[in-house]
Amino acid sequence: MGKTELIKYNVGKLQKVSNSISIMNKLLKKNAEEYFERAIEKGKLGEYEAAISDYTKAIELDPNFTMASAHRYTLMGRVYFKFSLLI
């Protein structure tokens, strides 16, 4: 295999890896969105610990998911405030 063929081969391999990474990122974002939606529903049902857990999982899957972070911290604040009134 000549130098040109080797370069073309390596470029092809890199493109396949890049495509695989892109697909994985899309799947992670989709899963993060599913956890986010579940968290919203659990929060509506008063299942606060489970909702916070699902928000956390969404953030782990997509660290740039700012909406999940905002919802998580808002819910954590509400839960803290609610339980601090009971003490």
PDB file of N, CA, C and O in Angstrom, chain B, residues numbered from 101:
ATOM      1  N   MET B 101       0.850  -1.171   0.000  1.00  0.00           N
ATOM      2  CA  MET B 101       0.000   0.000   0.000  1.00  0.00           C
ATOM      3  C   MET B 101       0.898   1.237   0.000  1.00  0.00           C
ATOM      4  O   MET B 101       1.784   1.372   0.844  1.00  0.00           O
ATOM      5  N   GLY B 102       0.662   2.133  -0.950  1.00  0.00           N
ATOM      6  CA  GLY B 102       1.456   3.347  -1.048  1.00  0.00           C
ATOM      7  C   GLY B 102       1.015   4.388  -0.022  1.00  0.00           C
ATOM      8  O   GLY B 102       0.013   4.221   0.674  1.00  0.00           O
ATOM      9  N   LYS B 103       1.779   5.446   0.047  1.00  0.00           N
ATOM     10  CA  LYS B 103       1.502   6.505   1.023  1.00  0.00           C
ATOM     11  C   LYS B 103       0.126   7.140   0.793  1.00  0.00           C
ATOM     12  O   LYS B 103      -0.604   7.403   1.750  1.00  0.00           O
ATOM     13  N   THR B 104      -0.225   7.385  -0.459  1.00  0.00           N
ATOM     14  CA  THR B 104      -1.519   7.996  -0.782  1.00  0.00           C
ATOM     15  C   THR B 104      -2.672   7.081  -0.388  1.00  0.00           C
ATOM     16  O   THR B 104      -3.673   7.525   0.176  1.00  0.00           O
ATOM     17  N   GLU B 105      -2.513   5.787  -0.697  1.00  0.00           N
ATOM     18  CA  GLU B 105      -3.568   4.835  -0.333  1.00  0.00           C
ATOM     19  C   GLU B 105      -3.715   4.727   1.177  1.00  0.00           C
ATOM     20  O   GLU B 105      -4.829   4.636   1.693  1.00  0.00           O
ATOM     21  N   LEU B 106      -2.588   4.739   1.887  1.00  0.00           N
ATOM     22  CA  LEU B 106      -2.609   4.662   3.348  1.00  0.00           C
ATOM     23  C   LEU B 106      -3.320   5.879   3.944  1.00  0.00           C
ATOM     24  O   LEU B 106      -4.092   5.753   4.894  1.00  0.00           O
ATOM     25  N   ILE B 107      -3.051   7.050   3.381  1.00  0.00           N
ATOM     26  CA  ILE B 107      -3.710   8.272   3.854  1.00  0.00           C
ATOM     27  C   ILE B 107      -5.216   8.184   3.611  1.00  0.00           C
ATOM     28  O   ILE B 107      -6.005   8.514   4.496  1.00  0.00           O
ATOM     29  N   LYS B 108      -5.617   7.743   2.426  1.00  0.00           N
ATOM     30  CA  LYS B 108      -7.042   7.595   2.115  1.00  0.00           C
ATOM     31  C   LYS B 108      -7.703   6.585   3.047  1.00  0.00           C
ATOM     32  O   LYS B 108      -8.826   6.794   3.505  1.00  0.00           O
ATOM     33  N   TYR B 109      -7.005   5.496   3.321  1.00  0.00           N
ATOM     34  CA  TYR B 109      -7.527   4.465   4.216  1.00  0.00           C
ATOM     35  C   TYR B 109      -7.738   5.045   5.616  1.00  0.00           C
ATOM     36  O   TYR B 109      -8.787   4.841   6.227  1.00  0.00           O
ATOM     37  N   ASN B 110      -6.734   5.769   6.116  1.00  0.00           N
ATOM     38  CA  ASN B 110      -6.826   6.345   7.458  1.00  0.00           C
ATOM     39  C   ASN B 110      -7.917   7.418   7.537  1.00  0.00           C
ATOM     40  O   ASN B 110      -8.626   7.510   8.540  1.00  0.00           O
ATOM     41  N   VAL B 111      -8.051   8.217   6.496  1.00  0.00           N
ATOM     42  CA  VAL B 111      -9.110   9.229   6.453  1.00  0.00           C
ATOM     43  C   VAL B 111     -10.487   8.549   6.498  1.00  0.00           C
ATOM     44  O   VAL B 111     -11.395   9.008   7.190  1.00  0.00           O
ATOM     45  N   GLY B 112     -10.620   7.463   5.759  1.00  0.00           N
ATOM     46  CA  GLY B 112     -11.874   6.707   5.768  1.00  0.00           C
ATOM     47  C   GLY B 112     -12.191   6.156   7.147  1.00  0.00           C
ATOM     48  O   GLY B 112     -13.335   6.215   7.596  1.00  0.00           O
ATOM     49  N   LYS B 113     -11.184   5.621   7.816  1.00  0.00           N
ATOM     50  CA  LYS B 113     -11.370   5.100   9.182  1.00  0.00           C
ATOM     51  C   LYS B 113     -11.762   6.225  10.143  1.00  0.00           C
ATOM     52  O   LYS B 113     -12.662   6.056  10.965  1.00  0.00           O
ATOM     53  N   LEU B 114     -11.093   7.360  10.040  1.00  0.00           N
ATOM     54  CA  LEU B 114     -11.414   8.500  10.904  1.00  0.00           C
ATOM     55  C   LEU B 114     -12.837   8.995  10.673  1.00  0.00           C
ATOM     56  O   LEU B 114     -13.523   9.388  11.616  1.00  0.00           O
ATOM     57  N   GLN B 115     -13.275   8.975   9.424  1.00  0.00           N
ATOM     58  CA  GLN B 115     -14.641   9.403   9.105  1.00  0.00           C
ATOM     59  C   GLN B 115     -15.655   8.460   9.738  1.00  0.00           C
ATOM     60  O   GLN B 115     -16.684   8.908  10.244  1.00  0.00           O
ATOM     61  N   LYS B 116     -15.371   7.146   9.715  1.00  0.00           N
ATOM     62  CA  LYS B 116     -16.265   6.174  10.341  1.00  0.00           C
ATOM     63  C   LYS B 116     -16.337   6.389  11.851  1.00  0.00           C
ATOM     64  O   LYS B 116     -17.414   6.321  12.443  1.00  0.00           O
ATOM     65  N   VAL B 117     -15.197   6.647  12.461  1.00  0.00           N
ATOM     66  CA  VAL B 117     -15.170   6.920  13.905  1.00  0.00           C
ATOM     67  C   VAL B 117     -15.951   8.192  14.207  1.00  0.00           C
ATOM     68  O   VAL B 117     -16.723   8.235  15.164  1.00  0.00           O
ATOM     69  N   SER B 118     -15.757   9.207  13.411  1.00  0.00           N
ATOM     70  CA  SER B 118     -16.478  10.470  13.594  1.00  0.00           C
ATOM     71  C   SER B 118     -17.987  10.265  13.473  1.00  0.00           C
ATOM     72  O   SER B 118     -18.758  10.811  14.263  1.00  0.00           O
ATOM     73  N   ASN B 119     -18.400   9.486  12.491  1.00  0.00           N
ATOM     74  CA  ASN B 119     -19.826   9.190  12.319  1.00  0.00           C
ATOM     75  C   ASN B 119     -20.376   8.431  13.518  1.00  0.00           C
ATOM     76  O   ASN B 119     -21.490   8.700  13.969  1.00  0.00           O
ATOM     77  N   SER B 120     -19.600   7.485  14.036  1.00  0.00           N
ATOM     78  CA  SER B 120     -20.029   6.707  15.206  1.00  0.00           C
ATOM     79  C   SER B 120     -20.183   7.608  16.430  1.00  0.00           C
ATOM     80  O   SER B 120     -21.141   7.469  17.190  1.00  0.00           O
ATOM     81  N   ILE B 121     -19.253   8.515  16.613  1.00  0.00           N
ATOM     82  CA  ILE B 121     -19.329   9.450  17.735  1.00  0.00           C
ATOM     83  C   ILE B 121     -20.552  10.344  17.598  1.00  0.00           C
ATOM     84  O   ILE B 121     -21.234  10.617  18.586  1.00  0.00           O
ATOM     85  N   SER B 122     -20.829  10.794  16.405  1.00  0.00           N
ATOM     86  CA  SER B 122     -22.002  11.632  16.157  1.00  0.00           C
ATOM     87  C   SER B 122     -23.287  10.889  16.492  1.00  0.00           C
ATOM     88  O   SER B 122     -24.193  11.453  17.106  1.00  0.00           O
ATOM     89  N   ILE B 123     -23.365   9.630  16.093  1.00  0.00           N
ATOM     90  CA  ILE B 123     -24.548   8.815  16.384  1.00  0.00           C
ATOM     91  C   ILE B 123     -24.690   8.621  17.891  1.00  0.00           C
ATOM     92  O   ILE B 123     -25.793   8.731  18.425  1.00  0.00           O
ATOM     93  N   MET B 124     -23.592   8.335  18.580  1.00  0.00           N
ATOM     94  CA  MET B 124     -23.638   8.152  20.037  1.00  0.00           C
ATOM     95  C   MET B 124     -24.098   9.423  20.738  1.00  0.00           C
ATOM     96  O   MET B 124     -24.889   9.361  21.679  1.00  0.00           O
ATOM     97  N   ASN B 125     -23.610  10.568  20.288  1.00  0.00           N
ATOM     98  CA  ASN B 125     -24.027  11.834  20.894  1.00  0.00           C
ATOM     99  C   ASN B 125     -25.520  12.072  20.717  1.00  0.00           C
ATOM    100  O   ASN B 125     -26.187  12.557  21.632  1.00  0.00           O
ATOM    101  N   LYS B 126     -26.045  11.735  19.547  1.00  0.00           N
ATOM    102  CA  LYS B 126     -27.481  11.885  19.303  1.00  0.00           C
ATOM    103  C   LYS B 126     -28.291  10.969  20.218  1.00  0.00           C
ATOM    104  O   LYS B 126     -29.322  11.373  20.757  1.00  0.00           O
ATOM    105  N   LEU B 127     -27.818   9.737  20.389  1.00  0.00           N
ATOM    106  CA  LEU B 127     -28.512   8.794  21.268  1.00  0.00           C
ATOM    107  C   LEU B 127     -28.475   9.260  22.723  1.00  0.00           C
ATOM    108  O   LEU B 127     -29.470   9.151  23.440  1.00  0.00           O
ATOM    109  N   LEU B 128     -27.333   9.777  23.151  1.00  0.00           N
ATOM    110  CA  LEU B 128     -27.230  10.282  24.523  1.00  0.00           C
ATOM    111  C   LEU B 128     -28.179  11.452  24.753  1.00  0.00           C
ATOM    112  O   LEU B 128     -28.829  11.533  25.796  1.00  0.00           O
ATOM    113  N   LYS B 129     -28.262  12.363  23.775  1.00  0.00           N
ATOM    114  CA  LYS B 129     -29.181  13.497  23.894  1.00  0.00           C
ATOM    115  C   LYS B 129     -30.623  13.022  23.936  1.00  0.00           C
ATOM    116  O   LYS B 129     -31.425  13.542  24.711  1.00  0.00           O
ATOM    117  N   LYS B 130     -30.958  12.044  23.112  1.00  0.00           N
ATOM    118  CA  LYS B 130     -32.325  11.503  23.103  1.00  0.00           C
ATOM    119  C   LYS B 130     -32.650  10.876  24.445  1.00  0.00           C
ATOM    120  O   LYS B 130     -33.736  11.092  24.984  1.00  0.00           O
ATOM    121  N   ASN B 131     -31.720  10.100  24.993  1.00  0.00           N
ATOM    122  CA  ASN B 131     -31.939   9.488  26.300  1.00  0.00           C
ATOM    123  C   ASN B 131     -32.042  10.555  27.389  1.00  0.00           C
ATOM    124  O   ASN B 131     -32.859  10.433  28.302  1.00  0.00           O
ATOM    125  N   ALA B 132     -31.227  11.587  27.297  1.00  0.00           N
ATOM    126  CA  ALA B 132     -31.287  12.674  28.274  1.00  0.00           C
ATOM    127  C   ALA B 132     -32.653  13.347  28.236  1.00  0.00           C
ATOM    128  O   ALA B 132     -33.223  13.666  29.280  1.00  0.00           O
ATOM    129  N   GLU B 133     -33.172  13.560  27.043  1.00  0.00           N
ATOM    130  CA  GLU B 133     -34.491  14.182  26.906  1.00  0.00           C
ATOM    131  C   GLU B 133     -35.584  13.293  27.477  1.00  0.00           C
ATOM    132  O   GLU B 133     -36.552  13.792  28.051  1.00  0.00           O
ATOM    133  N   GLU B 134     -35.439  11.972  27.326  1.00  0.00           N
ATOM    134  CA  GLU B 134     -36.420  11.048  27.891  1.00  0.00           C
ATOM    135  C   GLU B 134     -36.393  11.094  29.420  1.00  0.00           C
ATOM    136  O   GLU B 134     -37.447  11.090  30.056  1.00  0.00           O
ATOM    137  N   TYR B 135     -35.204  11.136  30.013  1.00  0.00           N
ATOM    138  CA  TYR B 135     -35.102  11.271  31.467  1.00  0.00           C
ATOM    139  C   TYR B 135     -35.699  12.601  31.928  1.00  0.00           C
ATOM    140  O   TYR B 135     -36.361  12.669  32.964  1.00  0.00           O
ATOM    141  N   PHE B 136     -35.463  13.638  31.159  1.00  0.00           N
ATOM    142  CA  PHE B 136     -36.003  14.961  31.485  1.00  0.00           C
ATOM    143  C   PHE B 136     -37.532  14.926  31.515  1.00  0.00           C
ATOM    144  O   PHE B 136     -38.150  15.426  32.455  1.00  0.00           O
ATOM    145  N   GLU B 137     -38.132  14.337  30.493  1.00  0.00           N
ATOM    146  CA  GLU B 137     -39.594  14.244  30.431  1.00  0.00           C
ATOM    147  C   GLU B 137     -40.147  13.411  31.590  1.00  0.00           C
ATOM    148  O   GLU B 137     -41.166  13.758  32.187  1.00  0.00           O
ATOM    149  N   ARG B 138     -39.465  12.315  31.897  1.00  0.00           N
ATOM    150  CA  ARG B 138     -39.893  11.487  33.037  1.00  0.00           C
ATOM    151  C   ARG B 138     -39.809  12.277  34.333  1.00  0.00           C
ATOM    152  O   ARG B 138     -40.692  12.173  35.185  1.00  0.00           O
ATOM    153  N   ALA B 139     -38.763  13.057  34.484  1.00  0.00           N
ATOM    154  CA  ALA B 139     -38.586  13.855  35.704  1.00  0.00           C
ATOM    155  C   ALA B 139     -39.725  14.857  35.862  1.00  0.00           C
ATOM    156  O   ALA B 139     -40.242  15.051  36.962  1.00  0.00           O
ATOM    157  N   ILE B 140     -40.107  15.480  34.776  1.00  0.00           N
ATOM    158  CA  ILE B 140     -41.216  16.440  34.839  1.00  0.00           C
ATOM    159  C   ILE B 140     -42.478  15.746  35.327  1.00  0.00           C
ATOM    160  O   ILE B 140     -43.172  16.261  36.202  1.00  0.00           O
ATOM    161  N   GLU B 141     -42.778  14.579  34.767  1.00  0.00           N
ATOM    162  CA  GLU B 141     -43.982  13.843  35.159  1.00  0.00           C
ATOM    163  C   GLU B 141     -43.914  13.408  36.618  1.00  0.00           C
ATOM    164  O   GLU B 141     -44.906  13.507  37.341  1.00  0.00           O
ATOM    165  N   LYS B 142     -42.765  12.932  37.051  1.00  0.00           N
ATOM    166  CA  LYS B 142     -42.614  12.517  38.450  1.00  0.00           C
ATOM    167  C   LYS B 142     -42.764  13.706  39.394  1.00  0.00           C
ATOM    168  O   LYS B 142     -43.339  13.579  40.475  1.00  0.00           O
ATOM    169  N   GLY B 143     -42.251  14.847  38.988  1.00  0.00           N
ATOM    170  CA  GLY B 143     -42.400  16.051  39.808  1.00  0.00           C
ATOM    171  C   GLY B 143     -43.858  16.437  39.955  1.00  0.00           C
ATOM    172  O   GLY B 143     -44.288  16.845  41.035  1.00  0.00           O
ATOM    173  N   LYS B 144     -44.624  16.313  38.881  1.00  0.00           N
ATOM    174  CA  LYS B 144     -46.053  16.623  38.929  1.00  0.00           C
ATOM    175  C   LYS B 144     -46.792  15.688  39.887  1.00  0.00           C
ATOM    176  O   LYS B 144     -47.786  16.075  40.501  1.00  0.00           O
ATOM    177  N   LEU B 145     -46.301  14.459  40.007  1.00  0.00           N
ATOM    178  CA  LEU B 145     -46.933  13.467  40.872  1.00  0.00           C
ATOM    179  C   LEU B 145     -46.447  13.561  42.326  1.00  0.00           C
ATOM    180  O   LEU B 145     -46.895  12.806  43.189  1.00  0.00           O
ATOM    181  N   GLY B 146     -45.538  14.486  42.576  1.00  0.00           N
ATOM    182  CA  GLY B 146     -45.008  14.640  43.928  1.00  0.00           C
ATOM    183  C   GLY B 146     -43.887  13.679  44.262  1.00  0.00           C
ATOM    184  O   GLY B 146     -43.481  13.585  45.420  1.00  0.00           O
ATOM    185  N   GLU B 147     -43.386  12.973  43.282  1.00  0.00           N
ATOM    186  CA  GLU B 147     -42.273  12.035  43.473  1.00  0.00           C
ATOM    187  C   GLU B 147     -40.955  12.792  43.304  1.00  0.00           C
ATOM    188  O   GLU B 147     -40.229  12.594  42.330  1.00  0.00           O
ATOM    189  N   TYR B 148     -40.664  13.661  44.273  1.00  0.00           N
ATOM    190  CA  TYR B 148     -39.572  14.612  44.121  1.00  0.00           C
ATOM    191  C   TYR B 148     -38.190  13.965  44.072  1.00  0.00           C
ATOM    192  O   TYR B 148     -37.359  14.355  43.252  1.00  0.00           O
ATOM    193  N   GLU B 149     -37.936  12.995  44.927  1.00  0.00           N
ATOM    194  CA  GLU B 149     -36.619  12.358  44.909  1.00  0.00           C
ATOM    195  C   GLU B 149     -36.374  11.647  43.575  1.00  0.00           C
ATOM    196  O   GLU B 149     -35.280  11.724  43.016  1.00  0.00           O
ATOM    197  N   ALA B 150     -37.393  10.960  43.075  1.00  0.00           N
ATOM    198  CA  ALA B 150     -37.263  10.268  41.788  1.00  0.00           C
ATOM    199  C   ALA B 150     -37.089  11.271  40.653  1.00  0.00           C
ATOM    200  O   ALA B 150     -36.326  11.029  39.719  1.00  0.00           O
ATOM    201  N   ALA B 151     -37.791  12.391  40.733  1.00  0.00           N
ATOM    202  CA  ALA B 151     -37.660  13.430  39.701  1.00  0.00           C
ATOM    203  C   ALA B 151     -36.256  14.014  39.705  1.00  0.00           C
ATOM    204  O   ALA B 151     -35.647  14.187  38.649  1.00  0.00           O
ATOM    205  N   ILE B 152     -35.747  14.314  40.883  1.00  0.00           N
ATOM    206  CA  ILE B 152     -34.387  14.864  40.990  1.00  0.00           C
ATOM    207  C   ILE B 152     -33.374  13.855  40.449  1.00  0.00           C
ATOM    208  O   ILE B 152     -32.413  14.235  39.781  1.00  0.00           O
ATOM    209  N   SER B 153     -33.588  12.582  40.737  1.00  0.00           N
ATOM    210  CA  SER B 153     -32.703  11.532  40.231  1.00  0.00           C
ATOM    211  C   SER B 153     -32.721  11.484  38.705  1.00  0.00           C
ATOM    212  O   SER B 153     -31.674  11.340  38.075  1.00  0.00           O
ATOM    213  N   ASP B 154     -33.903  11.605  38.117  1.00  0.00           N
ATOM    214  CA  ASP B 154     -34.000  11.592  36.655  1.00  0.00           C
ATOM    215  C   ASP B 154     -33.378  12.842  36.033  1.00  0.00           C
ATOM    216  O   ASP B 154     -32.743  12.756  34.982  1.00  0.00           O
ATOM    217  N   TYR B 155     -33.551  13.995  36.666  1.00  0.00           N
ATOM    218  CA  TYR B 155     -32.883  15.205  36.174  1.00  0.00           C
ATOM    219  C   TYR B 155     -31.368  15.007  36.214  1.00  0.00           C
ATOM    220  O   TYR B 155     -30.658  15.379  35.280  1.00  0.00           O
ATOM    221  N   THR B 156     -30.885  14.417  37.303  1.00  0.00           N
ATOM    222  CA  THR B 156     -29.452  14.178  37.446  1.00  0.00           C
ATOM    223  C   THR B 156     -28.950  13.256  36.343  1.00  0.00           C
ATOM    224  O   THR B 156     -27.889  13.498  35.768  1.00  0.00           O
ATOM    225  N   LYS B 157     -29.702  12.206  36.044  1.00  0.00           N
ATOM    226  CA  LYS B 157     -29.305  11.276  34.981  1.00  0.00           C
ATOM    227  C   LYS B 157     -29.287  11.985  33.624  1.00  0.00           C
ATOM    228  O   LYS B 157     -28.392  11.752  32.812  1.00  0.00           O
ATOM    229  N   ALA B 158     -30.266  12.842  33.382  1.00  0.00           N
ATOM    230  CA  ALA B 158     -30.301  13.600  32.125  1.00  0.00           C
ATOM    231  C   ALA B 158     -29.053  14.472  31.993  1.00  0.00           C
ATOM    232  O   ALA B 158     -28.473  14.581  30.913  1.00  0.00           O
ATOM    233  N   ILE B 159     -28.654  15.084  33.091  1.00  0.00           N
ATOM    234  CA  ILE B 159     -27.467  15.951  33.074  1.00  0.00           C
ATOM    235  C   ILE B 159     -26.202  15.117  32.875  1.00  0.00           C
ATOM    236  O   ILE B 159     -25.279  15.548  32.184  1.00  0.00           O
ATOM    237  N   GLU B 160     -26.155  13.932  33.474  1.00  0.00           N
ATOM    238  CA  GLU B 160     -24.996  13.051  33.274  1.00  0.00           C
ATOM    239  C   GLU B 160     -24.862  12.655  31.803  1.00  0.00           C
ATOM    240  O   GLU B 160     -23.756  12.583  31.269  1.00  0.00           O
ATOM    241  N   LEU B 161     -25.997  12.399  31.160  1.00  0.00           N
ATOM    242  CA  LEU B 161     -25.969  11.996  29.750  1.00  0.00           C
ATOM    243  C   LEU B 161     -25.651  13.158  28.822  1.00  0.00           C
ATOM    244  O   LEU B 161     -25.023  12.978  27.778  1.00  0.00           O
ATOM    245  N   ASP B 162     -26.089  14.350  29.207  1.00  0.00           N
ATOM    246  CA  ASP B 162     -25.835  15.551  28.402  1.00  0.00           C
ATOM    247  C   ASP B 162     -25.491  16.700  29.340  1.00  0.00           C
ATOM    248  O   ASP B 162     -26.376  17.442  29.766  1.00  0.00           O
ATOM    249  N   PRO B 163     -24.197  16.851  29.666  1.00  0.00           N
ATOM    250  CA  PRO B 163     -23.779  17.881  30.615  1.00  0.00           C
ATOM    251  C   PRO B 163     -24.149  19.317  30.202  1.00  0.00           C
ATOM    252  O   PRO B 163     -24.133  20.221  31.038  1.00  0.00           O
ATOM    253  N   ASN B 164     -24.475  19.526  28.946  1.00  0.00           N
ATOM    254  CA  ASN B 164     -24.864  20.863  28.470  1.00  0.00           C
ATOM    255  C   ASN B 164     -26.370  21.069  28.482  1.00  0.00           C
ATOM    256  O   ASN B 164     -26.858  22.056  27.931  1.00  0.00           O
ATOM    257  N   PHE B 165     -27.108  20.171  29.091  1.00  0.00           N
ATOM    258  CA  PHE B 165     -28.570  20.232  29.143  1.00  0.00           C
ATOM    259  C   PHE B 165     -28.959  21.225  30.243  1.00  0.00           C
ATOM    260  O   PHE B 165     -29.302  20.832  31.358  1.00  0.00           O
ATOM    261  N   THR B 166     -28.901  22.499  29.913  1.00  0.00           N
ATOM    262  CA  THR B 166     -29.120  23.544  30.918  1.00  0.00           C
ATOM    263  C   THR B 166     -30.548  23.556  31.457  1.00  0.00           C
ATOM    264  O   THR B 166     -30.766  23.902  32.618  1.00  0.00           O
ATOM    265  N   MET B 167     -31.508  23.188  30.639  1.00  0.00           N
ATOM    266  CA  MET B 167     -32.892  23.168  31.105  1.00  0.00           C
ATOM    267  C   MET B 167     -33.064  22.114  32.209  1.00  0.00           C
ATOM    268  O   MET B 167     -33.768  22.349  33.190  1.00  0.00           O
ATOM    269  N   ALA B 168     -32.424  20.964  32.045  1.00  0.00           N
ATOM    270  CA  ALA B 168     -32.495  19.923  33.077  1.00  0.00           C
ATOM    271  C   ALA B 168     -31.841  20.414  34.361  1.00  0.00           C
ATOM    272  O   ALA B 168     -32.350  20.163  35.454  1.00  0.00           O
ATOM    273  N   SER B 169     -30.717  21.112  34.235  1.00  0.00           N
ATOM    274  CA  SER B 169     -30.052  21.666  35.416  1.00  0.00           C
ATOM    275  C   SER B 169     -30.932  22.684  36.122  1.00  0.00           C
ATOM    276  O   SER B 169     -31.040  22.677  37.349  1.00  0.00           O
ATOM    277  N   ALA B 170     -31.550  23.544  35.360  1.00  0.00           N
ATOM    278  CA  ALA B 170     -32.413  24.576  35.946  1.00  0.00           C
ATOM    279  C   ALA B 170     -33.600  23.945  36.670  1.00  0.00           C
ATOM    280  O   ALA B 170     -33.930  24.337  37.789  1.00  0.00           O
ATOM    281  N   HIS B 171     -34.232  22.978  36.034  1.00  0.00           N
ATOM    282  CA  HIS B 171     -35.382  22.306  36.653  1.00  0.00           C
ATOM    283  C   HIS B 171     -34.951  21.558  37.915  1.00  0.00           C
ATOM    284  O   HIS B 171     -35.646  21.585  38.931  1.00  0.00           O
ATOM    285  N   ARG B 172     -33.811  20.897  37.838  1.00  0.00           N
ATOM    286  CA  ARG B 172     -33.321  20.127  38.993  1.00  0.00           C
ATOM    287  C   ARG B 172     -33.080  21.038  40.189  1.00  0.00           C
ATOM    288  O   ARG B 172     -33.540  20.746  41.293  1.00  0.00           O
ATOM    289  N   TYR B 173     -32.364  22.141  39.981  1.00  0.00           N
ATOM    290  CA  TYR B 173     -32.065  23.025  41.098  1.00  0.00           C
ATOM    291  C   TYR B 173     -33.307  23.739  41.615  1.00  0.00           C
ATOM    292  O   TYR B 173     -33.415  24.010  42.811  1.00  0.00           O
ATOM    293  N   THR B 174     -34.238  24.043  40.730  1.00  0.00           N
ATOM    294  CA  THR B 174     -35.492  24.655  41.165  1.00  0.00           C
ATOM    295  C   THR B 174     -36.262  23.679  42.045  1.00  0.00           C
ATOM    296  O   THR B 174     -36.764  24.053  43.104  1.00  0.00           O
ATOM    297  N   LEU B 175     -36.352  22.432  41.604  1.00  0.00           N
ATOM    298  CA  LEU B 175     -37.071  21.424  42.386  1.00  0.00           C
ATOM    299  C   LEU B 175     -36.365  21.164  43.711  1.00  0.00           C
ATOM    300  O   LEU B 175     -37.018  21.019  44.745  1.00  0.00           O
ATOM    301  N   MET B 176     -35.051  21.103  43.688  1.00  0.00           N
ATOM    302  CA  MET B 176     -34.309  20.899  44.931  1.00  0.00           C
ATOM    303  C   MET B 176     -34.580  22.036  45.911  1.00  0.00           C
ATOM    304  O   MET B 176     -34.740  21.802  47.109  1.00  0.00           O
ATOM    305  N   GLY B 177     -34.632  23.250  45.410  1.00  0.00           N
ATOM    306  CA  GLY B 177     -34.935  24.401  46.269  1.00  0.00           C
ATOM    307  C   GLY B 177     -36.333  24.324  46.842  1.00  0.00           C
ATOM    308  O   GLY B 177     -36.542  24.612  48.021  1.00  0.00           O
ATOM    309  N   ARG B 178     -37.286  23.942  46.023  1.00  0.00           N
ATOM    310  CA  ARG B 178     -38.669  23.825  46.499  1.00  0.00           C
ATOM    311  C   ARG B 178     -38.787  22.749  47.572  1.00  0.00           C
ATOM    312  O   ARG B 178     -39.449  22.948  48.590  1.00  0.00           O
ATOM    313  N   VAL B 179     -38.144  21.614  47.341  1.00  0.00           N
ATOM    314  CA  VAL B 179     -38.196  20.518  48.312  1.00  0.00           C
ATOM    315  C   VAL B 179     -37.535  20.954  49.613  1.00  0.00           C
ATOM    316  O   VAL B 179     -38.075  20.710  50.692  1.00  0.00           O
ATOM    317  N   TYR B 180     -36.389  21.586  49.526  1.00  0.00           N
ATOM    318  CA  TYR B 180     -35.694  22.063  50.722  1.00  0.00           C
ATOM    319  C   TYR B 180     -36.570  23.051  51.483  1.00  0.00           C
ATOM    320  O   TYR B 180     -36.712  22.953  52.702  1.00  0.00           O
ATOM    321  N   PHE B 181     -37.151  23.994  50.767  1.00  0.00           N
ATOM    322  CA  PHE B 181     -38.000  25.002  51.407  1.00  0.00           C
ATOM    323  C   PHE B 181     -39.219  24.346  52.056  1.00  0.00           C
ATOM    324  O   PHE B 181     -39.576  24.682  53.185  1.00  0.00           O
ATOM    325  N   LYS B 182     -39.852  23.419  51.354  1.00  0.00           N
ATOM    326  CA  LYS B 182     -41.030  22.740  51.868  1.00  0.00           C
ATOM    327  C   LYS B 182     -40.714  21.983  53.150  1.00  0.00           C
ATOM    328  O   LYS B 182     -41.453  22.070  54.130  1.00  0.00           O
ATOM    329  N   PHE B 183     -39.611  21.241  53.138  1.00  0.00           N
ATOM    330  CA  PHE B 183     -39.264  20.449  54.320  1.00  0.00           C
ATOM    331  C   PHE B 183     -38.680  21.300  55.430  1.00  0.00           C
ATOM    332  O   PHE B 183     -38.770  20.915  56.596  1.00  0.00           O
ATOM    333  N   SER B 184     -38.090  22.430  55.121  1.00  0.00           N
ATOM    334  CA  SER B 184     -37.571  23.301  56.179  1.00  0.00           C
ATOM    335  C   SER B 184     -38.714  23.939  56.960  1.00  0.00           C
ATOM    336  O   SER B 184     -38.538  24.316  58.119  1.00  0.00           O
ATOM    337  N   LEU B 185     -39.869  24.062  56.343  1.00  0.00           N
ATOM    338  CA  LEU B 185     -41.039  24.606  57.044  1.00  0.00           C
ATOM    339  C   LEU B 185     -41.604  23.606  58.036  1.00  0.00           C
ATOM    340  O   LEU B 185     -42.294  23.981  58.984  1.00  0.00           O
ATOM    341  N   LEU B 186     -41.307  22.320  57.811  1.00  0.00           N
ATOM    342  CA  LEU B 186     -41.829  21.275  58.700  1.00  0.00           C
ATOM    343  C   LEU B 186     -41.003  21.092  59.957  1.00  0.00           C
ATOM    344  O   LEU B 186     -41.445  20.462  60.918  1.00  0.00           O
ATOM    345  N   ILE B 187     -39.817  21.637  59.945  1.00  0.00           N
ATOM    346  CA  ILE B 187     -38.921  21.456  61.093  1.00  0.00           C
ATOM    347  C   ILE B 187     -39.247  22.411  62.205  1.00  0.00           C
ATOM    348  O   ILE B 187     -38.589  22.395  63.246  1.00  0.00           O
TER     349      ILE B 187
END
